Amino acid sequence: TLEPLKIVSTRGMTVDTQEYHPEPRVAAIVASHQHPEFIVNIKETGRILLVNYSDIENLSVTTIDAARFLHDGGWDSTKRYFLTAANKSDKIAVVDSKERKLAAMVDVDKIPHPGRGANFVHPEYGPVWVTSALGNSKITVIGTDPEGHPKHAWKVVHVLEGQGGGSLFVKTHPKSNNLWVDTPLNPETPISQSVAVFNIKDLDAGFEVLPIAEWADLGEGPKRVVHPEYNRNGDEVWFSVWSGKEEESAIVVVDDKTRTLKKVIKGPRVVTP
């Protein structure tokens, strides 16, 4: 019937000043891999709810105090730990979904915006998770292996310098050595219309810039390059090139191994994809 089975209010007190917030927003909902639960980020109050759906009539909700202005996040490689940005608090909250508690709060800067983040094995620090930022050019690498690399777990182990601020998404793939970082909200056109790509085997070598919007060969418009996404095989990376509703947009497909243009998809049906 598509009718709600139960409605639960998100209103409540903020975690820092203990002020009542009448209308906090839900910023993310993620299904746990450990329990029959949804992990729910409440943006303005800074609280993370673990909503157990095994008994809807007698709903169990566990509240975790994190930090205000929670946004989006993603899993570590084991799918036990959920790392999520509290962007205007300049923090990453780490939730242990197995033990159902906060594992750590990691300080980062400035205004982290990971999307789902990116996981790979760092040559020195082991399994890590990465976020970029809206407020500066930093790409922050956080250790995620408390058993194998306990000294580095839930700590910033490496900071890369990207093209600039205004990043929304980072992406890699288990079959790839590339780490892709977009910057669609950067005020400088050459940066917002391109993407940076790092070699995760040699991060200190810097990044290569690929002119995605130029490859799309579009007309007038902002042509912001956003949200790299791999195909299933891990050998292609797809980018959206965003312009206004009345302007031409496109989807650009890049060969992950050679970092070269493979295909441009555009036409009247492709509107700010």
C-alpha positions as a Markdown table, in Angstrom:
| # | Residue | x | y | z |
|---|---|---|---|---|
| 1 | Thr | 0.0 | 0.0 | 0.0 |
| 2 | Leu | 3.1 | 2.3 | 0.3 |
| 3 | Glu | 1.7 | 3.6 | 3.5 |
| 4 | Pro | 4.0 | 4.2 | 6.5 |
| 5 | Leu | 4.0 | 1.5 | 9.1 |
| 6 | Lys | 5.3 | 3.8 | 11.8 |
| 7 | Ile | 6.4 | 7.5 | 12.0 |
| 8 | Val | 9.1 | 8.5 | 14.5 |
| 9 | Ser | 9.9 | 12.1 | 15.3 |
| 10 | Thr | 13.5 | 13.4 | 14.9 |
| 11 | Arg | 13.0 | 16.4 | 17.1 |
| 12 | Gly | 15.2 | 16.8 | 20.1 |
| 13 | Met | 18.1 | 18.4 | 21.8 |
| 14 | Thr | 21.4 | 19.4 | 20.1 |
| 15 | Val | 24.4 | 17.4 | 21.3 |
| 16 | Asp | 26.6 | 20.5 | 22.0 |
| 17 | Thr | 24.4 | 23.3 | 23.5 |
| 18 | Gln | 21.5 | 21.1 | 24.6 |
| 19 | Glu | 19.0 | 23.4 | 22.8 |
| 20 | Tyr | 15.7 | 22.0 | 21.5 |
| 21 | His | 15.6 | 21.8 | 17.7 |
| 22 | Pro | 12.0 | 21.7 | 16.3 |
| 23 | Glu | 12.8 | 20.4 | 12.8 |
| 24 | Pro | 16.1 | 18.6 | 12.3 |
| 25 | Arg | 16.6 | 16.9 | 9.0 |
| 26 | Val | 17.5 | 13.3 | 8.2 |
| 27 | Ala | 20.8 | 13.5 | 6.2 |
| 28 | Ala | 21.5 | 9.8 | 5.6 |
| 29 | Ile | 19.9 | 6.4 | 6.1 |
| 30 | Val | 22.2 | 3.4 | 5.8 |
| 31 | Ala | 21.4 | -0.3 | 6.4 |
| 32 | Ser | 23.6 | -2.1 | 8.9 |
| 33 | His | 25.4 | -5.2 | 7.8 |
| 34 | Gln | 25.6 | -6.5 | 11.4 |
| 35 | His | 22.0 | -6.1 | 12.8 |
| 36 | Pro | 18.5 | -5.6 | 11.5 |
| 37 | Glu | 18.9 | -1.8 | 11.8 |
| 38 | Phe | 19.0 | 1.4 | 9.9 |
| 39 | Ile | 21.7 | 3.9 | 10.8 |
| 40 | Val | 20.1 | 7.4 | 10.6 |
| 41 | Asn | 21.9 | 10.7 | 10.7 |
| 42 | Ile | 20.0 | 13.6 | 12.2 |
| 43 | Lys | 21.7 | 16.6 | 10.8 |
| 44 | Glu | 21.0 | 19.6 | 13.1 |
| 45 | Thr | 21.0 | 17.8 | 16.4 |
| 46 | Gly | 24.2 | 15.8 | 15.7 |
| 47 | Arg | 22.7 | 12.5 | 16.8 |
| 48 | Ile | 22.9 | 9.1 | 15.1 |
| 49 | Leu | 20.0 | 6.8 | 15.5 |
| 50 | Leu | 20.2 | 3.0 | 15.3 |
| 51 | Val | 16.7 | 2.0 | 14.4 |
| 52 | Asn | 16.0 | -1.7 | 14.9 |
| 53 | Tyr | 13.2 | -2.8 | 12.5 |
| 54 | Ser | 12.9 | -6.4 | 13.7 |
| 55 | Asp | 9.8 | -5.4 | 15.8 |
| 56 | Ile | 8.0 | -2.4 | 14.3 |
| 57 | Glu | 5.3 | -2.4 | 16.9 |
| 58 | Asn | 7.8 | -2.2 | 19.7 |
| 59 | Leu | 10.5 | -0.1 | 18.0 |
| 60 | Ser | 13.9 | 0.0 | 19.5 |
| 61 | Val | 16.0 | 3.1 | 18.8 |
| 62 | Thr | 19.5 | 3.6 | 20.1 |
| 63 | Thr | 20.8 | 7.2 | 20.2 |
| 64 | Ile | 24.5 | 7.9 | 19.6 |
| 65 | Asp | 25.8 | 11.5 | 20.4 |
| 66 | Ala | 28.2 | 12.5 | 17.6 |
| 67 | Ala | 28.5 | 16.1 | 16.4 |
| 68 | Arg | 26.2 | 18.7 | 14.7 |
| 69 | Phe | 25.6 | 19.0 | 11.0 |
| 70 | Leu | 25.9 | 15.3 | 10.2 |
| 71 | His | 25.8 | 14.6 | 6.5 |
| 72 | Asp | 26.6 | 11.6 | 4.4 |
| 73 | Gly | 29.2 | 8.8 | 4.9 |
| 74 | Gly | 30.1 | 5.3 | 4.0 |
| 75 | Trp | 31.5 | 1.9 | 5.2 |
| 76 | Asp | 35.0 | 0.9 | 5.8 |
| 77 | Ser | 36.2 | -2.1 | 3.8 |
| 78 | Thr | 34.9 | -4.6 | 6.4 |
| 79 | Lys | 31.4 | -3.1 | 6.5 |
| 80 | Arg | 31.6 | -3.0 | 10.2 |
| 81 | Tyr | 32.4 | 0.7 | 10.7 |
| 82 | Phe | 30.3 | 3.5 | 9.3 |
| 83 | Leu | 32.3 | 6.7 | 8.8 |
| 84 | Thr | 30.2 | 9.8 | 8.4 |
| 85 | Ala | 30.9 | 13.5 | 8.1 |
| 86 | Ala | 29.7 | 16.2 | 10.5 |
| 87 | Asn | 30.7 | 18.7 | 8.0 |
| 88 | Lys | 30.3 | 22.1 | 9.6 |
| 89 | Ser | 31.8 | 20.6 | 12.8 |
| 90 | Asp | 34.9 | 19.5 | 10.8 |
| 91 | Lys | 34.7 | 16.0 | 12.1 |
| 92 | Ile | 34.3 | 12.4 | 11.0 |
| 93 | Ala | 32.2 | 10.2 | 13.3 |
| 94 | Val | 33.0 | 6.5 | 13.3 |
| 95 | Val | 30.2 | 4.2 | 14.3 |
| 96 | Asp | 30.9 | 0.6 | 15.3 |
| 97 | Ser | 27.8 | -1.0 | 13.9 |
| 98 | Lys | 28.6 | -4.4 | 15.5 |
| 99 | Glu | 28.9 | -3.1 | 19.0 |
| 100 | Arg | 26.3 | -0.4 | 18.3 |
| 101 | Lys | 28.4 | 2.5 | 19.7 |
| 102 | Leu | 30.6 | 5.4 | 18.7 |
| 103 | Ala | 34.1 | 4.2 | 18.0 |
| 104 | Ala | 35.8 | 7.6 | 17.5 |
| 105 | Met | 35.5 | 11.2 | 16.4 |
| 106 | Val | 38.2 | 12.3 | 14.0 |
| 107 | Asp | 39.1 | 15.9 | 13.5 |
| 108 | Val | 39.5 | 17.0 | 9.8 |
| 109 | Asp | 39.2 | 20.3 | 7.9 |
| 110 | Lys | 37.5 | 22.0 | 6.3 |
| 111 | Ile | 33.8 | 21.0 | 5.8 |
| 112 | Pro | 34.4 | 17.3 | 4.9 |
| 113 | His | 32.2 | 16.0 | 2.2 |
| 114 | Pro | 33.0 | 12.3 | 1.5 |
| 115 | Gly | 29.9 | 11.1 | -0.3 |
| 116 | Arg | 30.4 | 7.4 | 0.6 |
| 117 | Gly | 34.2 | 8.0 | 0.9 |
| 118 | Ala | 36.8 | 5.7 | -0.7 |
| 119 | Asn | 38.6 | 2.6 | 0.7 |
| 120 | Phe | 41.9 | 1.3 | -0.3 |
| 121 | Val | 45.1 | -0.3 | 1.3 |
| 122 | His | 47.7 | 2.3 | 2.0 |
| 123 | Pro | 51.3 | 1.0 | 1.4 |
| 124 | Glu | 52.3 | 2.2 | 4.9 |
| 125 | Tyr | 49.2 | 2.5 | 7.0 |
| 126 | Gly | 47.1 | -0.5 | 5.8 |
| 127 | Pro | 43.3 | -0.2 | 5.2 |
| 128 | Val | 42.2 | 3.4 | 5.0 |
| 129 | Trp | 39.2 | 5.5 | 4.2 |
| 130 | Val | 39.3 | 8.8 | 2.4 |
| 131 | Thr | 37.3 | 12.1 | 2.4 |
| 132 | Ser | 37.7 | 15.3 | 0.4 |
| 133 | Ala | 36.3 | 18.7 | 1.5 |
| 134 | Leu | 34.2 | 21.6 | 0.5 |
| 135 | Gly | 36.2 | 24.2 | 2.4 |
| 136 | Asn | 39.8 | 23.5 | 1.2 |
| 137 | Ser | 41.9 | 21.3 | -1.1 |
| 138 | Lys | 42.7 | 18.7 | 1.4 |
| 139 | Ile | 42.0 | 15.0 | 0.8 |
| 140 | Thr | 42.2 | 13.3 | 4.2 |
| 141 | Val | 43.2 | 9.7 | 4.7 |
| 142 | Ile | 42.0 | 7.9 | 7.9 |
| 143 | Gly | 43.3 | 4.6 | 9.2 |
| 144 | Thr | 40.5 | 2.0 | 9.5 |
| 145 | Asp | 42.1 | -1.2 | 10.8 |
| 146 | Pro | 42.0 | -1.3 | 14.7 |
| 147 | Glu | 43.2 | -5.0 | 14.7 |
| 148 | Gly | 46.0 | -5.0 | 12.1 |
| 149 | His | 47.1 | -1.4 | 12.5 |
| 150 | Pro | 45.9 | -0.3 | 15.9 |
| 151 | Lys | 48.3 | 2.7 | 16.1 |
| 152 | His | 46.8 | 4.3 | 13.0 |
| 153 | Ala | 43.1 | 3.3 | 13.5 |
| 154 | Trp | 40.7 | 6.3 | 13.5 |
| 155 | Lys | 43.6 | 8.8 | 13.0 |
| 156 | Val | 44.5 | 11.0 | 10.1 |
| 157 | Val | 47.5 | 9.2 | 8.6 |
| 158 | His | 48.0 | 11.1 | 5.4 |
| 159 | Val | 46.8 | 14.4 | 3.9 |
| 160 | Leu | 46.9 | 14.9 | 0.1 |
| 161 | Glu | 46.7 | 18.3 | -1.6 |
| 162 | Gly | 44.1 | 18.3 | -4.3 |
| 163 | Gln | 43.1 | 20.8 | -7.0 |
| 164 | Gly | 41.1 | 22.9 | -4.6 |
| 165 | Gly | 38.0 | 23.1 | -2.4 |
| 166 | Gly | 34.5 | 22.4 | -3.5 |
| 167 | Ser | 34.8 | 18.7 | -3.7 |
| 168 | Leu | 31.8 | 16.5 | -3.3 |
| 169 | Phe | 32.9 | 12.9 | -4.1 |
| 170 | Val | 36.0 | 10.7 | -4.0 |
| 171 | Lys | 36.1 | 7.3 | -5.6 |
| 172 | Thr | 38.3 | 4.2 | -6.2 |
| 173 | His | 37.7 | 0.5 | -6.9 |
| 174 | Pro | 39.3 | -2.7 | -5.6 |
| 175 | Lys | 40.6 | -3.5 | -9.1 |
| 176 | Ser | 42.0 | 0.0 | -9.6 |
| 177 | Asn | 45.1 | 2.0 | -8.5 |
| 178 | Asn | 43.3 | 5.3 | -9.1 |
| 179 | Leu | 41.7 | 7.6 | -6.6 |
| 180 | Trp | 39.4 | 10.1 | -8.3 |
| 181 | Val | 38.5 | 13.5 | -6.7 |
| 182 | Asp | 35.9 | 15.9 | -8.2 |
| 183 | Thr | 35.7 | 19.6 | -7.5 |
| 184 | Pro | 32.3 | 20.7 | -9.0 |
| 185 | Leu | 31.7 | 23.6 | -6.5 |
| 186 | Asn | 35.1 | 25.2 | -6.9 |
| 187 | Pro | 34.7 | 28.9 | -8.0 |
| 188 | Glu | 37.5 | 28.5 | -10.6 |
| 189 | Thr | 36.1 | 27.2 | -13.9 |
| 190 | Pro | 39.1 | 25.1 | -14.9 |
| 191 | Ile | 38.9 | 23.3 | -11.6 |
| 192 | Ser | 35.1 | 22.7 | -11.5 |
| 193 | Gln | 35.3 | 21.4 | -15.1 |
| 194 | Ser | 38.0 | 18.8 | -14.5 |
| 195 | Val | 38.9 | 16.0 | -12.1 |
| 196 | Ala | 42.1 | 15.1 | -10.3 |
| 197 | Val | 43.3 | 11.5 | -10.2 |
| 198 | Phe | 46.0 | 10.1 | -7.8 |
| 199 | Asn | 47.9 | 6.8 | -8.0 |
| 200 | Ile | 47.2 | 5.1 | -4.6 |
| 201 | Lys | 50.5 | 3.2 | -4.9 |
| 202 | Asp | 52.4 | 6.6 | -5.1 |
| 203 | Leu | 50.2 | 9.2 | -3.5 |
| 204 | Asp | 53.0 | 11.7 | -2.9 |
| 205 | Ala | 53.6 | 11.9 | -6.7 |
| 206 | Gly | 50.7 | 14.3 | -6.9 |
| 207 | Phe | 47.7 | 14.2 | -9.2 |
| 208 | Glu | 46.9 | 14.2 | -12.9 |
| 209 | Val | 44.2 | 16.6 | -14.1 |
| 210 | Leu | 41.7 | 15.3 | -16.8 |
| 211 | Pro | 39.7 | 17.9 | -18.7 |
| 212 | Ile | 36.4 | 16.0 | -18.5 |
| 213 | Ala | 34.2 | 19.0 | -19.5 |
| 214 | Glu | 36.4 | 19.7 | -22.5 |
| 215 | Trp | 36.1 | 16.1 | -23.6 |
| 216 | Ala | 32.3 | 16.4 | -23.4 |
| 217 | Asp | 32.5 | 19.1 | -26.1 |
| 218 | Leu | 29.4 | 21.0 | -24.9 |
| 219 | Gly | 28.0 | 24.5 | -25.6 |
| 220 | Glu | 27.6 | 27.3 | -23.1 |
| 221 | Gly | 27.0 | 26.4 | -19.4 |
| 222 | Pro | 28.9 | 25.8 | -16.1 |
| 223 | Lys | 29.7 | 22.2 | -17.1 |
| 224 | Arg | 30.5 | 21.1 | -13.6 |
| 225 | Val | 32.2 | 17.7 | -13.4 |
| 226 | Val | 30.7 | 15.7 | -10.6 |
| 227 | His | 30.4 | 12.2 | -9.0 |
| 228 | Pro | 32.8 | 9.7 | -10.5 |
| 229 | Glu | 31.3 | 6.2 | -10.5 |
| 230 | Tyr | 32.8 | 2.9 | -11.6 |
| 231 | Asn | 31.1 | 0.4 | -13.7 |
| 232 | Arg | 30.7 | -3.1 | -12.3 |
| 233 | Asn | 34.0 | -4.4 | -13.8 |
| 234 | Gly | 36.0 | -1.6 | -12.4 |
| 235 | Asp | 37.6 | -0.7 | -15.7 |
| 236 | Glu | 35.5 | 2.4 | -16.5 |
| 237 | Val | 34.7 | 5.6 | -14.6 |
| 238 | Trp | 31.6 | 7.6 | -15.4 |
| 239 | Phe | 31.2 | 11.3 | -14.8 |
| 240 | Ser | 28.3 | 13.6 | -14.9 |
| 241 | Val | 28.9 | 17.0 | -16.6 |
| 242 | Trp | 26.3 | 19.4 | -15.2 |
| 243 | Ser | 24.9 | 22.5 | -16.8 |
| 244 | Gly | 21.6 | 24.2 | -16.4 |
| 245 | Lys | 18.2 | 22.8 | -17.4 |
| 246 | Glu | 18.2 | 24.7 | -20.7 |
| 247 | Glu | 21.8 | 24.0 | -21.4 |
| 248 | Glu | 23.6 | 20.9 | -22.7 |
| 249 | Ser | 24.9 | 18.3 | -20.2 |
| 250 | Ala | 26.6 | 15.0 | -20.7 |
| 251 | Ile | 27.9 | 11.8 | -19.2 |
| 252 | Val | 31.6 | 11.1 | -19.9 |
| 253 | Val | 33.1 | 7.6 | -19.7 |
| 254 | Val | 36.8 | 7.3 | -19.0 |
| 255 | Asp | 39.0 | 4.2 | -19.3 |
| 256 | Asp | 40.3 | 3.7 | -15.8 |
| 257 | Lys | 43.6 | 2.1 | -16.7 |
| 258 | Thr | 44.7 | 4.6 | -19.4 |
| 259 | Arg | 42.8 | 7.6 | -18.0 |
| 260 | Thr | 41.7 | 8.4 | -21.5 |
| 261 | Leu | 38.3 | 9.3 | -23.0 |
| 262 | Lys | 36.2 | 6.3 | -23.9 |
| 263 | Lys | 32.7 | 7.6 | -24.6 |
| 264 | Val | 30.5 | 10.8 | -24.4 |
| 265 | Ile | 26.8 | 10.3 | -23.9 |
| 266 | Lys | 24.6 | 13.4 | -24.6 |
| 267 | Gly | 21.4 | 14.4 | -26.1 |
| 268 | Pro | 18.0 | 15.9 | -25.3 |
| 269 | Arg | 17.3 | 13.2 | -22.6 |
| 270 | Val | 20.5 | 14.0 | -20.7 |
| 271 | Val | 19.5 | 16.9 | -18.5 |
| 272 | Thr | 21.8 | 17.6 | -15.5 |
| 273 | Pro | 22.5 | 13.8 | -15.1 |
